[in-house]
Amino acid sequence: MIDSLRNADLANKVGGVYKLTVLIQKRLVELMQGSRPLIENVEGKSNLEIVIEEILQDKIAFDAAESAKTNKIGEE
């Protein structure tokens, strides 16, 4: 599973390492807050493995507009 993170294809799929990191972090938070996985057969998989599989299956993608809106510092 960690080999998937080292593979440049995964980062290129979402537009780069930064976008991949943001996407993984946001989705991990969603899963930890109770969101349901978007893939089948999650038994025995960690949340990180679920997120990686969701990216590989094109179930989630990086949304630049949403990221810009939620990352503005000092705004409410």
C-alpha positions as CSV (number, residue, x, y, z in Angstrom):
1,M,0.0,0.0,0.0
2,I,2.8,2.4,0.8
3,D,4.3,1.6,-2.6
4,S,1.2,3.1,-4.1
5,L,2.1,6.4,-2.4
6,R,5.7,6.2,-3.8
7,N,4.4,5.7,-7.3
8,A,4.5,9.0,-9.2
9,D,1.4,7.9,-11.2
10,L,-0.8,8.4,-8.2
11,A,0.4,12.0,-7.6
12,N,0.1,12.7,-11.3
13,K,-3.4,11.4,-11.3
14,V,-4.5,14.2,-9.0
15,G,-2.2,16.9,-10.2
16,G,0.9,16.6,-8.1
17,V,2.2,15.7,-4.7
18,Y,0.7,18.7,-2.9
19,K,-2.7,18.0,-4.3
20,L,-2.4,14.4,-3.4
21,T,-1.5,15.2,0.2
22,V,-4.4,17.7,0.6
23,L,-6.8,15.2,-0.9
24,I,-5.7,12.3,1.3
25,Q,-5.8,14.5,4.4
26,K,-9.3,15.9,3.7
27,R,-10.7,12.4,2.9
28,L,-9.1,10.9,6.0
29,V,-10.8,13.5,8.2
30,E,-14.1,12.7,6.5
31,L,-13.7,9.0,7.1
32,M,-12.7,9.6,10.8
33,Q,-15.8,11.7,11.2
34,G,-18.0,8.9,10.0
35,S,-18.3,9.2,6.3
36,R,-18.9,6.0,4.5
37,P,-16.2,4.6,2.2
38,L,-16.9,4.9,-1.5
39,I,-15.4,1.5,-2.4
40,E,-16.5,-2.0,-1.8
41,N,-14.7,-4.6,0.3
42,V,-13.1,-2.4,3.0
43,E,-12.8,-5.1,5.6
44,G,-9.4,-5.2,7.1
45,K,-8.2,-2.0,5.3
46,S,-7.0,1.1,7.1
47,N,-8.5,4.4,6.4
48,L,-5.4,5.4,4.4
49,E,-5.7,2.2,2.3
50,I,-9.4,3.1,1.7
51,V,-8.5,6.6,0.6
52,I,-5.7,5.4,-1.8
53,E,-8.1,2.9,-3.3
54,E,-10.8,5.6,-3.7
55,I,-8.3,7.7,-5.6
56,L,-7.2,4.8,-7.8
57,Q,-10.8,4.0,-8.7
58,D,-11.6,7.7,-9.5
59,K,-14.1,7.9,-6.7
60,I,-12.6,11.1,-5.3
61,A,-10.6,13.9,-6.9
62,F,-8.9,17.1,-5.9
63,D,-11.2,20.2,-6.1
64,A,-9.0,23.3,-6.4
65,A,-12.0,25.7,-5.9
66,E,-13.1,23.9,-2.7
67,S,-9.5,23.8,-1.4
68,A,-8.9,27.5,-2.0
69,K,-12.2,28.3,-0.2
70,T,-11.5,26.3,2.9
71,N,-7.7,27.2,3.2
72,K,-8.0,31.0,3.5
73,I,-6.4,32.0,6.7
74,G,-8.1,34.6,8.9
75,E,-11.5,34.5,7.1
76,E,-14.7,33.2,8.6
